[in-house]
Amino acid sequence: GNSVTQMEGPVTLSEEAFLTINCTYTATGYPSLFWYVQYPGEGLQLLLKATKADDKGSNKGFEATYRKETTSFHLEKGSVQVSDSAVYFCALSTGNQFYFGTGTSLTVIP
Amino acid sequence: EAQVTQNPRYLITVTGKKLTVTCSQNMNHEYMSWYRQDPGLGLRQIYYSMNVEVTDKGDVPEGYKVSRKEKRNFPLILESPSPNQTSLYFCASRRDKSYEQYFGPGTRLTVT
């Protein structure tokens, strides 16, 4: 079956620290991969996506590369800010259905 | 403004009392979905719809019904709610299967 496994949280970092949130997946076929972000009290917003192997998605300083050989899509940012504090979800889509990871809570302290 | 709206945002009800959570999108999207979010489980897809009158089950459809009579609306129906359906529910829409999803603000449901 299809599934997404992402790094357990919560993660607490100091401002300007480097961020990595690990995500691996299991899927049949060739899924599209996504990172979504959820701020307190809000719905999910798309952060970035990649639709095929070796694609790199990027947005707002965040990056993730679709690695078919390791079935991974790790999220990285070189220098986090307090405003990046949120819950991050890795997800895959096989077309009709979406599968989400459990979410990783990030808190950035000044 | 392009958006997905849900109503109500908060609902407390009792076991067995039928309820409907409405979802509407103004982007003329083909695909719509319902998810529930639970601590430690992430988001799980309940039902999805590919177009008017076309719906299918997601991972956790038991105890839920949906309908898609109009393109913009996709209500979630709980015929006989139970406490294990206490959760945060999100509606989402997308243009087609290749595009990103847009999420509503969520409906927090408590069933006592």
Interface residues (C-beta under 8 A of the other chain):
Chain A: V4 S32 F34 G41 E42 G43 L44 Q45 L46 K49 T51 F89 A91 S93 G95 N96 Q97 F98 Y99 F100 G101 T102 G103
Chain B: V4 Y31 S33 Y35 G40 L41 G42 L43 R44 Q45 Y48 M50 D56 G58 D59 F90 A92 K97 S98 E100 Q101 F103 G104 P105 G106
